Amino acid sequence: MRQNISSGSPFEKPIGFSRAVRIGNRIAVSGTAPIATDGSTAHPGDMYRQTLRCLEIIREAIEAADGRLTDVIRTRVYLTDAERWQDAASAHGKVFGDIRPACTFVEVSRLIDPEWLVEIEAECAVTNDDAAAL
């Protein structure tokens, strides 16, 4: 059974994607940018806080799919400036320091919005007992 999770992003409908998709015990979270609740870019110029915002949106999507951050097995972090990787890594470590998913950091030439410094994907394997019943 497939469960599509929407974050309400204005990009979902025209592009044809979901914030996250759950099938069985797997949750895939799409590339997630630092978008504020009003649709603007959250924390322009601040890699650390943009990374935290991305991870907050990811957490919300995972929880909407009945998962938890502890179910995350992989993240991919796309940066527009790899020289600032430590700021993103610090935020990632704040959230995933004890979970320690497989993780990749990669520099890209740009993201859709030039104010976005980071975009993050996540994959989960849900292991909680409640998920076994789904």
N, C-alpha and C positions, 0 to 999 in steps of 0.2 A: 504494500500500500504506500502510495506517495503522498507526502505532506509538503506543500509549498508554503513557505513563510515569507511574508511581506514586511518590509520595514516602513512602507509608505514613501519610499524614495520616488521622486518624479521620473527617474531614469528606468524604473522597472518595466513599465508598460511599453514605452517606445522601443526599448532594447529587447524586451522579451526575456527577462530573467527574474528570478526570485532572490531575495536576500539570502535565503537558505533553503535547502531541500533535504527532507528526511525520507529515507527508504530503509525499512527495517531498523537496525541499530546504527546505521550510518547517517551522519549529518554533514553536508558540505555547505560551507558558508562562502558566498561570493566575495570577490574583492570588495573591501569595505573601506570607504574613504572617511575622512574626518568631517562629517556633515553635522552641523548644529541642528537643534530641534526646529529652528525656523527656516532651515534649508540653506543657510549660508555656510561658509567654511568656518569650522570651529578653530579657534586659536591660530590665526594666520601667523606664519613665521616661527611657530613654536613646535619643533619636531616631537619633543617629549609629550606635550599635552595633546597634540594631534594623534599620536600613537595611542595614548590612553583613551581618547574619544573613539577611535576605531575599535579598540578592544571592548569598550562599553557597548557599542552597537552589536558587536559579535556576540558578546555575552547575552544580550537581550534576545537575539535571534536563536541562539542555542537553547535558551530557557523556554522560548516560545515553542520550540520543537521537543520539549520535555527532556532536554539534556542539561548537562552542567559543564562548567569550565574544566572540571577534572576529567571529562570525557574527551577533551581535545588531544589528538595524537599528532597533529602536524599544523604548523603555521608557515605561511610564506609572507614575507615582509618586503614590499617594494618601496624603495627610497629614491627620491629625485636627486639626492646628494649623499653618496656613500661616506663622505668624510664626516657626516653627522650621525653615523650609525650608532654611536654610543648613546646618544639621546634616546633613540628608538629602542635600543637594546635595554636600557635602564627601565623604560616603561614596560616593555615586554617581560622583563625579569620581575617587576613588581607584581604583575598579574600571574605569571606562569613559573615563578621561581621554584615552587615546590612541586608543580605538575610536570614541568620539563618535557614538553612535547618536542618531537623532531621539528627543526626550524631552519628556514633559509632566509637570508637577507640578500637582496640583489638590488643593484642600481638600475634604474630605467631612465630614459632620456626625458620623459615627462609623463604626467598623468592627465586625465581629461580636463581638470581645472588647474591652472597654473599655481593657485594658492595651496593645493594639496601637496604636502611634502612626503606623504606616506599613504599606502593602501595595503590592506592585510586580508589574506584568505585564511580559512581554518577548516580542518577536517576533524570529525569526531567519530568515535566508536562508543556508543552508549552502553554502559555496563551495569547501570543500576538495576535493582530487582524489578522496579516498576516498568522499565523498558522491556523486560523479557515478556511481559504480558501483552505488549502491543502487536 
